């Protein structure tokens, strides 16, 4: 079977079901546009959340007095804790300088002594920047002799984890609903095309046409519908993200950036939706349509 024949049959299917084909393509475009918007929001929110997680650090205040050997031993013990990525020692003098930079007051001049203890700034590995995993590190730090107290933004991590899980579930649910709607409409369009050709298909079956020969044009029809819908959605998303937002929401647009691969994936998703919809329709109706 030549590709030209398959392509001609697919195009003829468009002509026989113009309205439903148009509706199917528009539905795929709108579906992918919505999915694309959700993806953009999800990806950029994830980037923002990663930035917040990267800024979360622990600070372990040390018991005084300290010695050079004691500090070195303590740092080595902290580094042995699973999840610890980096440890930085902050001396009493450095702590006073940091306090002055942040609050504009020289604590040593006000109190005539330095009340700030030395400490260790502890940065966690990416996998440990969650509330549960960070708490594991916290519990191990507490057990180390020489550590007076520990502070870190536990509430922030708990908030991030909770909201991230909620957003993920909402995005997954909406994405699934939109995808199923698009697949249903593509499937329905292909079913109408099969019904319109039911007598021809019956004749082809009687003269010995193979199932693959009969099905392939309809599969290609679904792929073309999905491709057209995907390209339209990708173009609209590109215009919105790369041009329109820069005039409407300039402050937001500077933080939103999508790689070219994202737009290719939107078009590819259209092909996938069209193919799945046509496979469902062909599998369900190809054996019954010729006999109708």
C-alpha positions as CSV (number, residue, x, y, z in Angstrom):
1,X,0.0,0.0,0.0
2,X,1.5,3.3,-1.1
3,X,1.8,6.3,1.2
4,X,0.1,8.5,-1.4
5,X,-3.0,6.3,-1.4
6,X,-3.1,6.4,2.4
7,X,-2.7,10.2,2.5
8,X,-5.4,10.7,-0.2
9,X,-7.8,8.6,1.8
10,X,-7.0,10.5,5.0
11,X,-7.7,13.8,3.2
12,X,-10.9,12.5,1.8
13,X,-11.9,11.6,5.3
14,X,-11.5,15.3,6.2
15,X,-13.8,16.3,3.3
16,X,-16.5,13.9,4.3
17,X,-16.5,15.1,7.9
18,X,-15.5,18.7,7.6
19,X,-17.4,20.0,10.6
20,X,-16.4,17.3,13.0
21,X,-12.8,17.4,11.8
22,X,-12.8,21.2,12.4
23,X,-14.3,20.7,15.9
24,X,-11.7,18.0,16.6
25,X,-8.7,20.1,15.6
26,X,-10.0,23.1,17.5
27,X,-10.6,21.0,20.6
28,X,-7.1,19.5,20.4
29,X,-5.7,23.1,20.0
30,X,-7.7,24.4,23.0
31,X,-6.9,21.3,25.1
32,X,-3.1,21.6,24.4
33,X,-3.3,25.3,24.9
34,X,-4.7,24.8,28.4
35,X,-2.3,22.0,29.1
36,X,0.5,24.2,27.9
37,X,-0.5,27.0,30.2
38,X,-0.7,24.6,33.1
39,X,2.7,23.2,32.1
40,X,4.2,26.7,32.0
41,X,2.7,27.6,35.4
42,X,3.9,24.3,36.9
43,X,7.4,24.4,35.5
44,X,8.0,28.0,36.5
45,X,6.4,27.5,39.9
46,X,8.7,24.5,40.3
47,X,11.7,26.7,39.5
48,X,10.6,29.2,42.1
49,X,10.1,26.5,44.7
50,X,13.5,25.1,43.9
51,X,15.0,28.6,44.5
52,X,13.2,28.7,47.9
53,X,14.5,25.3,48.8
54,X,18.0,26.2,47.8
55,X,17.9,29.1,50.2
56,X,16.9,27.0,53.2
57,X,19.9,26.3,55.4
58,X,20.5,25.1,58.9
59,X,22.6,26.9,61.5
60,X,24.0,25.0,64.4
61,X,25.2,27.2,67.3
62,X,28.2,25.8,69.1
63,X,28.8,25.5,72.8
64,X,31.5,27.8,74.1
65,X,34.4,28.0,74.6
66,X,35.7,26.4,71.4
67,X,39.1,25.4,70.2
68,X,40.5,25.1,66.7
69,X,40.7,21.3,67.1
70,X,37.2,21.1,68.5
71,X,35.7,23.1,65.6
72,X,37.5,20.9,63.1
73,X,36.3,17.7,64.7
74,X,32.7,19.1,64.9
75,X,32.7,20.0,61.2
76,X,33.9,16.6,60.3
77,X,31.2,14.9,62.3
78,X,28.5,17.1,60.7
79,X,29.8,16.4,57.2
80,X,29.4,12.6,57.9
81,X,25.6,13.1,58.4
82,X,23.7,11.8,55.3
83,X,22.2,14.7,53.4
84,X,24.8,17.4,54.4
85,X,26.2,19.0,51.3
86,X,28.4,21.8,52.7
87,X,29.4,23.1,56.1
88,X,30.7,26.7,56.7
89,X,32.2,27.8,60.1
90,X,31.1,31.2,61.3
91,X,33.3,32.6,64.1
92,X,32.0,35.0,66.8
93,X,33.6,38.0,64.9
94,X,32.1,37.0,61.6
95,X,28.7,36.6,63.3
96,X,29.0,40.2,64.6
97,X,29.9,41.5,61.2
98,X,26.9,39.7,59.6
99,X,24.6,41.1,62.4
100,X,25.9,44.6,61.5
101,X,25.2,44.1,57.8
102,X,21.7,42.9,58.4
103,X,20.6,45.2,61.2
104,X,22.9,48.2,60.9
105,X,24.0,48.0,64.5
106,X,27.4,47.1,65.9
107,X,26.5,44.7,68.7
108,X,29.9,44.9,70.3
109,X,29.8,48.7,70.5
110,X,26.3,48.6,72.1
111,X,26.9,45.8,74.7
112,X,30.7,46.2,74.9
113,X,31.1,42.5,74.3
114,X,30.2,40.0,71.7
115,X,27.2,37.8,72.8
116,X,27.0,36.0,69.5
117,X,28.1,32.3,69.6
118,X,30.1,30.7,66.8
119,X,28.1,28.5,64.5
120,X,28.0,26.2,61.5
121,X,26.0,27.0,58.4
122,X,24.8,23.7,57.0
123,X,23.6,23.4,53.4
124,X,21.7,20.3,52.4
125,X,21.8,18.1,49.4
126,X,18.8,18.7,47.0
127,X,17.1,15.4,48.0
128,X,17.1,16.5,51.6
129,X,15.5,19.9,51.0
130,X,12.1,18.7,52.2
131,X,10.5,19.0,55.6
132,X,10.8,15.2,56.4
133,X,14.3,14.8,55.1
134,X,15.6,18.0,56.7
135,X,14.2,16.9,60.0
136,X,16.2,13.7,59.8
137,X,19.4,15.8,59.5
138,X,18.1,18.0,62.4
139,X,17.7,15.1,64.7
140,X,21.2,13.8,63.9
141,X,22.7,17.3,64.5
142,X,21.0,17.5,67.9
143,X,22.7,14.3,69.0
144,X,26.2,15.7,68.3
145,X,28.2,16.8,71.4
146,X,29.1,20.5,71.1
147,X,26.0,21.6,69.4
148,X,24.0,24.0,71.6
149,X,21.0,24.7,69.4
150,X,19.8,24.5,65.8
151,X,17.6,26.8,63.7
152,X,16.2,26.3,60.2
153,X,13.0,27.3,58.4
154,X,11.1,24.2,59.1
155,X,7.7,25.9,58.7
156,X,8.7,27.1,55.2
157,X,9.6,23.6,54.1
158,X,6.4,22.2,55.4
159,X,4.4,24.9,53.6
160,X,6.3,24.3,50.4
161,X,5.8,20.5,50.6
162,X,2.1,20.8,51.3
163,X,1.4,23.4,48.5
164,X,3.5,21.5,46.0
165,X,1.6,18.3,46.6
166,X,-1.7,20.1,46.2
167,X,-0.7,21.9,43.0
168,X,0.6,18.6,41.6
169,X,-2.7,16.8,42.2
170,X,-4.7,19.6,40.7
171,X,-2.5,19.9,37.6
172,X,-2.5,16.1,37.1
173,X,-6.3,15.9,37.4
174,X,-7.0,18.8,35.1
175,X,-4.5,17.6,32.6
176,X,-6.0,14.1,32.5
177,X,-9.5,15.5,32.1
178,X,-8.5,17.8,29.2
179,X,-6.6,15.0,27.5
180,X,-9.5,12.6,27.7
181,X,-11.8,15.2,26.3
182,X,-9.5,15.7,23.3
183,X,-9.1,11.9,22.7
184,X,-12.9,11.4,22.9
185,X,-13.6,14.1,20.2
186,X,-10.8,12.7,17.9
187,X,-12.2,9.3,18.4
188,X,-15.7,10.5,17.5
189,X,-14.5,12.3,14.4
190,X,-12.8,9.1,13.1
191,X,-15.8,7.1,13.9
192,X,-17.9,9.4,11.7
193,X,-15.4,9.0,8.9
194,X,-15.6,5.2,9.2
195,X,-19.4,5.3,9.2
196,X,-19.4,7.5,6.1
197,X,-17.3,4.9,4.3
198,X,-18.9,1.8,5.7
199,X,-20.1,0.4,2.3
200,X,-16.7,1.0,0.6
201,X,-15.0,-0.6,3.6
202,X,-17.3,-3.6,3.3
203,X,-16.4,-4.0,-0.4
204,X,-12.7,-3.7,0.4
205,X,-13.1,-6.4,3.0
206,X,-14.9,-8.7,0.6
207,X,-12.2,-8.4,-2.1
208,X,-9.5,-9.3,0.4
209,X,-8.1,-6.0,1.8
210,X,-6.1,-6.6,5.0
211,X,-7.2,-5.0,8.3
212,X,-4.0,-2.9,8.2
213,X,-4.8,-1.6,4.7
214,X,-8.3,-0.5,5.9
215,X,-7.2,1.0,9.2
216,X,-4.1,3.0,8.2
217,X,-5.8,5.9,6.5
218,X,-7.9,6.5,9.6
219,X,-4.9,6.3,11.9
220,X,-3.1,8.8,9.6
221,X,-6.2,11.0,9.7
222,X,-6.1,11.2,13.5
223,X,-2.3,11.9,13.4
224,X,-2.9,14.8,11.0
225,X,-5.7,16.2,13.1
226,X,-3.5,16.0,16.2
227,X,-0.5,17.5,14.4
228,X,-2.5,20.5,13.1
229,X,-4.0,21.1,16.5
230,X,-0.6,20.7,18.2
231,X,1.1,23.2,15.8
232,X,-1.7,25.7,16.3
233,X,-1.5,25.4,20.1
234,X,2.3,25.7,20.0
235,X,2.1,28.9,17.9
236,X,-0.5,30.5,20.2
237,X,1.6,29.6,23.3
238,X,4.7,31.0,21.6
239,X,3.0,34.3,20.8
240,X,1.5,34.5,24.3
241,X,4.7,33.7,26.2
242,X,7.4,35.3,24.0
243,X,5.5,38.5,22.9
244,X,2.1,39.3,24.4
245,X,3.2,38.8,28.0
246,X,6.1,41.2,27.5
247,X,3.7,44.0,26.8
248,X,0.9,43.0,29.3
249,X,2.8,41.6,32.3
250,X,6.4,42.8,31.9
251,X,7.4,42.1,35.5
252,X,6.1,38.5,35.3
253,X,7.4,37.8,31.7
254,X,11.0,38.4,32.7
255,X,10.8,35.3,34.9
256,X,8.9,33.1,32.4
257,X,11.1,31.4,29.8
258,X,10.4,28.2,27.9
259,X,13.0,26.4,25.8
260,X,12.2,25.7,22.1
261,X,11.9,22.0,23.0
262,X,8.7,22.9,25.0
263,X,6.9,24.0,21.8
264,X,8.0,20.9,20.0
265,X,6.6,18.8,22.8
266,X,3.3,20.6,22.6
267,X,3.1,19.7,18.9
268,X,4.2,16.1,19.6
269,X,1.5,15.9,22.3
270,X,-1.1,16.8,19.6
271,X,0.1,13.9,17.5
272,X,-0.1,11.6,20.5
273,X,-3.7,12.7,21.3
274,X,-4.8,12.3,17.7
275,X,-3.1,8.9,17.3
276,X,-4.6,7.5,20.6
277,X,-8.1,8.9,19.6
278,X,-7.9,7.3,16.2
279,X,-6.6,3.9,17.6
280,X,-9.5,3.8,20.0
281,X,-12.0,4.6,17.3
282,X,-10.6,2.2,14.7
283,X,-10.3,-0.7,17.2
284,X,-13.9,-0.2,18.3
285,X,-15.7,0.4,15.0
286,X,-13.6,-0.9,12.1
287,X,-15.0,-4.4,12.4
288,X,-18.6,-3.4,12.8
289,X,-18.8,-0.4,10.4
290,X,-18.6,-2.4,7.2
291,X,-21.5,-4.5,8.1
292,X,-23.8,-1.6,9.1
